[in-house]
Amino acid sequence: MLIFKLRPANAVTVREMADDSPPRRFILPREVAPDNRSLFIDAMAHPLRRRIAFNVVERNCRDRFAQGEDGIRLYLHLRGYVQSAAVDEAVAEFERRFEPMLDQELWKMARL
């Protein structure tokens, strides 16, 4: 279960809850805050707005994408938002831009 909490400057903290493990935390870009999620998704259809949104994702998530399973989980979560826009070009751009930032060994195993 994902729990969203607003933090100062509209950053969003997501905690993933599991019955047998401690909560894991990571920060999502501001554009993905619950009240702005639709703005992020709508931006996918507009190349300039999409570039700005992806720049924010890169700035806020670059290091987190490299953090093993948590990074892959975050990548898949954000890719789901992009896919919900139903803009193939945006999905391809997201994958091309952010997939190389993932832990490549784990990503290869996850894709099998």
Residue frames as qw, qx, qy, qz and C-alpha x, y, z in Angstrom:
[[0.000, 0.892, 0.452, 0.000, 0.00, 0.00, 0.00],
 [0.419, 0.282, -0.013, 0.863, 1.39, 3.43, -0.90],
 [0.242, -0.815, -0.431, 0.300, 0.78, 6.34, 1.46],
 [0.370, 0.566, 0.106, 0.729, 1.23, 9.90, 0.17],
 [0.375, -0.758, -0.321, 0.427, 2.11, 12.76, 2.51],
 [0.320, 0.864, 0.033, 0.387, 2.72, 16.36, 1.50],
 [0.656, -0.353, -0.156, 0.648, 5.96, 17.87, 2.77],
 [0.058, -0.799, 0.004, 0.598, 7.19, 21.46, 2.73],
 [0.094, 0.515, -0.515, -0.679, 7.60, 22.93, -0.75],
 [0.806, 0.287, 0.004, -0.518, 4.99, 20.44, -2.00],
 [0.252, 0.372, -0.889, -0.085, 7.42, 17.50, -2.15],
 [0.865, -0.177, -0.111, -0.455, 5.71, 14.18, -1.65],
 [0.157, -0.412, 0.880, -0.177, 6.86, 11.39, 0.60],
 [0.837, 0.008, -0.358, -0.413, 5.71, 7.93, -0.25],
 [0.334, -0.407, 0.807, -0.267, 5.96, 5.15, 2.27],
 [0.685, 0.077, -0.638, -0.343, 5.55, 1.62, 1.17],
 [0.578, -0.401, 0.517, -0.488, 4.08, -0.50, 3.92],
 [0.656, 0.125, -0.732, -0.133, 4.76, -4.22, 4.26],
 [0.795, -0.531, -0.128, -0.266, 3.59, -6.39, 7.13],
 [0.916, -0.288, -0.033, 0.279, 6.99, -7.93, 7.81],
 [0.621, 0.167, 0.003, 0.766, 9.44, -5.15, 6.96],
 [0.165, -0.584, -0.244, 0.756, 10.07, -1.57, 8.05],
 [0.425, 0.846, 0.274, -0.169, 8.59, 1.21, 5.91],
 [0.572, 0.041, 0.326, 0.751, 10.65, 2.34, 2.93],
 [0.106, 0.863, 0.229, -0.437, 10.63, 5.98, 1.93],
 [0.467, 0.080, 0.411, 0.779, 11.40, 7.84, -1.26],
 [0.131, 0.593, 0.145, -0.781, 10.56, 11.24, -2.67],
 [0.494, 0.547, 0.606, 0.299, 8.46, 11.68, -5.79],
 [0.236, 0.180, 0.181, 0.938, 8.76, 14.79, -7.94],
 [0.178, 0.276, 0.376, -0.867, 6.50, 17.68, -7.01],
 [0.448, 0.142, -0.409, -0.783, 4.46, 17.24, -10.20],
 [0.495, -0.111, -0.844, -0.175, 3.34, 13.82, -8.99],
 [0.152, 0.010, 0.629, -0.762, 1.83, 15.10, -5.74],
 [0.202, 0.419, 0.882, -0.078, -1.72, 13.75, -5.40],
 [0.239, 0.782, 0.343, -0.463, -3.29, 17.12, -6.18],
 [0.194, 0.737, -0.378, -0.525, -0.99, 17.64, -9.20],
 [0.550, -0.061, 0.808, 0.200, -0.91, 14.11, -10.59],
 [0.560, 0.661, 0.499, 0.004, -3.33, 15.02, -13.38],
 [0.158, 0.934, -0.202, -0.247, -1.11, 18.00, -14.36],
 [0.334, -0.501, 0.749, 0.275, 1.85, 15.65, -14.69],
 [0.558, 0.259, 0.779, 0.120, -0.16, 13.21, -16.79],
 [0.420, 0.850, 0.285, -0.142, -1.60, 16.01, -18.96],
 [0.073, -0.832, 0.406, 0.370, 1.92, 17.33, -19.60],
 [0.604, -0.133, 0.730, 0.292, 2.81, 14.13, -21.45],
 [0.562, 0.634, 0.515, 0.135, 0.91, 15.22, -24.56],
 [0.192, 0.979, -0.040, 0.047, 2.88, 18.48, -24.86],
 [0.818, 0.268, -0.236, 0.451, 6.60, 18.14, -25.70],
 [0.151, 0.602, -0.323, 0.714, 7.75, 21.28, -23.86],
 [0.627, -0.534, 0.209, -0.527, 5.71, 20.56, -20.73],
 [0.990, -0.081, -0.114, 0.025, 6.82, 16.92, -20.85],
 [0.629, 0.422, -0.348, 0.553, 10.47, 17.96, -21.04],
 [0.181, -0.603, 0.342, -0.698, 10.01, 20.19, -17.99],
 [0.854, -0.362, 0.097, -0.362, 8.24, 17.40, -16.08],
 [0.952, 0.102, -0.187, 0.220, 10.97, 14.90, -16.99],
 [0.340, 0.574, -0.388, 0.636, 13.66, 17.40, -15.94],
 [0.501, -0.554, 0.310, -0.588, 11.99, 17.56, -12.53],
 [0.985, -0.138, -0.018, -0.106, 11.84, 13.75, -12.35],
 [0.770, 0.357, -0.310, 0.428, 15.53, 13.57, -13.22],
 [0.041, 0.625, -0.386, 0.677, 16.51, 16.21, -10.69],
 [0.612, -0.453, 0.319, -0.563, 14.48, 14.62, -7.88],
 [0.952, -0.083, 0.207, -0.211, 14.87, 10.91, -8.68],
 [0.572, 0.642, -0.510, 0.022, 18.21, 10.41, -10.47],
 [0.004, 0.469, -0.812, 0.347, 19.99, 9.04, -7.40],
 [0.647, -0.061, 0.561, -0.512, 16.98, 7.07, -6.21],
 [0.845, 0.386, -0.186, -0.320, 16.57, 5.25, -9.53],
 [0.486, 0.509, -0.695, 0.148, 20.01, 3.68, -8.93],
 [0.324, -0.386, 0.687, -0.523, 19.00, 2.32, -5.51],
 [0.072, -0.042, 0.996, -0.015, 18.25, -1.29, -6.42],
 [0.030, -0.464, -0.878, -0.114, 14.71, -2.57, -5.97],
 [0.017, -0.709, -0.410, 0.574, 13.47, 0.72, -4.52],
 [0.017, 0.467, -0.353, -0.811, 14.73, 2.55, -7.61],
 [0.058, -0.109, -0.864, -0.488, 13.03, 0.07, -9.93],
 [0.041, -0.594, -0.775, 0.211, 9.82, 0.34, -7.94],
 [0.015, 0.677, 0.130, -0.724, 9.91, 4.15, -8.19],
 [0.020, 0.263, -0.622, -0.737, 10.68, 3.97, -11.93],
 [0.054, -0.308, -0.908, -0.277, 7.73, 1.63, -12.54],
 [0.027, -0.667, -0.590, 0.454, 5.44, 3.80, -10.43],
 [0.058, 0.625, -0.103, -0.772, 6.31, 6.94, -12.39],
 [0.020, 0.102, -0.782, -0.614, 6.22, 5.09, -15.72],
 [0.051, 0.494, 0.867, -0.050, 2.67, 4.08, -14.82],
 [0.093, 0.734, 0.261, -0.619, 1.70, 7.75, -14.63],
 [0.059, 0.461, -0.509, -0.725, 3.29, 8.36, -18.02],
 [0.019, 0.120, 0.934, 0.335, 1.54, 5.33, -19.53],
 [0.128, 0.597, 0.714, -0.342, -1.81, 6.53, -18.20],
 [0.157, 0.617, -0.085, -0.766, -1.50, 9.54, -20.53],
 [0.747, 0.405, 0.524, 0.052, -1.68, 7.12, -23.50],
 [0.336, 0.893, -0.249, -0.164, 1.05, 9.00, -25.39],
 [0.969, 0.081, 0.026, 0.231, 3.43, 6.43, -26.89],
 [0.470, 0.668, -0.213, 0.535, 6.11, 9.05, -27.56],
 [0.347, -0.744, 0.326, -0.468, 6.12, 10.07, -23.88],
 [0.929, -0.301, 0.205, -0.062, 6.46, 6.45, -22.71],
 [0.858, 0.343, -0.042, 0.380, 9.33, 5.82, -25.13],
 [0.199, 0.756, -0.264, 0.565, 11.06, 9.04, -24.04],
 [0.618, -0.649, 0.284, -0.340, 10.62, 8.18, -20.35],
 [0.977, -0.110, 0.151, 0.104, 12.06, 4.69, -20.85],
 [0.701, 0.524, -0.091, 0.474, 14.95, 5.95, -23.01],
 [0.030, 0.778, -0.259, 0.571, 15.82, 8.70, -20.56],
 [0.517, -0.607, 0.396, -0.457, 15.40, 6.96, -17.19],
 [0.995, -0.037, -0.074, -0.058, 15.95, 3.23, -17.74],
 [0.668, 0.437, -0.403, 0.447, 19.77, 3.68, -17.95],
 [0.160, -0.628, 0.415, -0.639, 19.69, 5.18, -14.44],
 [0.887, -0.330, 0.034, -0.321, 18.41, 1.92, -12.92],
 [0.465, -0.465, 0.752, 0.035, 20.54, -0.82, -11.37],
 [0.555, 0.411, -0.519, -0.503, 21.05, -2.67, -14.66],
 [0.164, 0.137, -0.975, 0.067, 21.66, -6.11, -13.15],
 [0.260, 0.285, 0.750, -0.538, 18.42, -5.99, -11.15],
 [0.503, 0.471, -0.028, -0.725, 16.55, -4.44, -14.08],
 [0.405, 0.307, -0.779, -0.369, 17.62, -7.30, -16.39],
 [0.056, -0.081, -0.967, 0.234, 16.42, -9.85, -13.81],
 [0.332, 0.384, 0.491, -0.708, 13.14, -7.97, -13.31],
 [0.493, 0.451, -0.283, -0.688, 12.46, -7.97, -17.05],
 [0.167, 0.186, -0.947, -0.201, 12.87, -11.75, -17.43]]
